[in-house]
Structure formats: C-alpha cells, structure tokens
Amino acid sequence: MTVLYIGNDKIRKIEDQVKKSYPLECCGLLIGTNASEKKVFEVRPVQNKNFERAHDRYVIERGDFERVDREAVKNGLQIIGVYHSHPDHPAIPSAYDTEHACSWFSYIIVAIESGEKIDIKSWVFDEGKKEFKQEEINFT
C-alpha cells in the first residue's frame, strides 16, 4: 500500500474549502514530491468548472492545471494529485472518478454529510486493473 504524507494544516485547509462549498463539490490540486516518499507541500484550491452538475461532478480546467503546474515546477515540485469533495456521498471513487483517473496521481476524496461530518480517504488508480486502491494517509 502506498502512503501519502500530508500536514494537518493542509488537511484543515481542504476541510474548510469543503465546508464552504457544501452542497457543491469543490476541488483542488496537491503539490509536492513523489520520489522516495509521496509528500504534499501545498494544496491549491481551483474552481470547479462543472457548473451544470456541481452537486456531483467536478472539472479542473486545463488552464488552471497548467498554471499551477508551472508554478510548482518553478519551486522544484510537481502536481502529485487531486482532491475533491463528495457532498452527502461516501469518500469512495465514483464511476465518473474512475473514468477520468490517472495512475500517477493520488486522489483525496472528502465526504461531507449535511455540511458537517467529514471523512477523508486517499486513492490511487491501478491502470492494469482499472480500479482504485485505497492509499494510506500519514497526517504529519
């Protein structure tokens, strides 16, 4: 099982965004390193560009992704994953998530129920099996 290292301050930032966005899905990018350890140094919220189905889908616009990627590379880092919320649904990947997954990313999914209760899980996509496997989160 792979391990994703992320600071509690970064998790709080994601949780705050999730609560503010509820009942709509929010999303963002995980910036860090993926060498000997997969470690998040920064979380970057981006606007969910899926305006028609924002209650159960998210889209990160290519321009937002490229802008954040350029900034990360300037700092010797890279985009190592994505996070998004699941309002009133479990923190497990949906069929839509599976259809749009990349095998080299971590996917943090934050479930939020009734605007309060939060559950956080991270997933990696197994390209060969076409399925997600849960990834351990080490809160630092």
PEGIRA-V190919 format. One record per backbone hydrogen bond with DSSP energy under -1.0 kcal/mol. CO is the residue of the C=O (numbers start at 1). NH is the residue of the N-H. If there is no record, write none. Layout:
co=[CO;CO]
nh=[NH;NH]
This chain:
co=[2;4;5;6;7;8;9;10;11;12;13;14;15;16;17;18;21;26;27;28;29;30;30;31;31;32;33;37;38;39;42;44;49;53;53;54;59;61;62;63;64;65;66;67;68;69;70;72;73;78;80;81;82;83;84;86;86;90;94;95;96;98;102;106;107;108;109;110;111;112;113;117;119;121;122;123;124;126;126;131;133;136;138]
nh=[136;138;40;140;11;12;13;14;15;16;17;18;19;20;21;22;24;85;46;83;44;80;81;41;42;78;39;35;5;33;31;29;51;56;57;25;49;65;66;67;68;69;70;71;72;73;74;77;76;32;106;30;108;28;110;89;112;92;98;99;100;101;105;82;123;84;121;86;119;88;116;113;111;109;135;107;133;130;131;126;124;4;6]
